[in-house]
Amino acid sequence: MIEKKRVIVFLCVILFLMSGAATGQDKSKWPQKMNVACGPIGSASFTPMSSWCPLMNSLLGTNISPEATGGMTINTRMVHANQAHFALT
């Protein structure tokens, strides 16, 4: 029980430190728009990314959008071809 509380406190501290680091950075050289290749709509990868993108947009002040693709292997190809900034595979 004590270990579980320590893990929760540790994760809260990490999240707090990460959120502070993102707000103090110079964002002038950041990309204006980014996309995440994450599989077909309704899949196990698209569903969490469609919730994660707006959260990151509000926290970081970015414009990240999920992109529906044909699947996991296509996601890695898109990143290597510079058609997606990052992907879920």
HELIX and SHEET records of a PDB file:
HELIX    1   1 ILE A    2  THR A   23  1                                  22    
HELIX    2   2 PHE A   46  LEU A   60  1                                  15    
HELIX    3   3 MET A   72  HIS A   80  1                                   9    
SHEET    1   A 3 ILE A  64  GLU A  67  0                                        
SHEET    2   A 3 MET A  34  ALA A  37  1                                        
SHEET    3   A 3 PHE A  86  ALA A  87  1                                        
END                                                                             
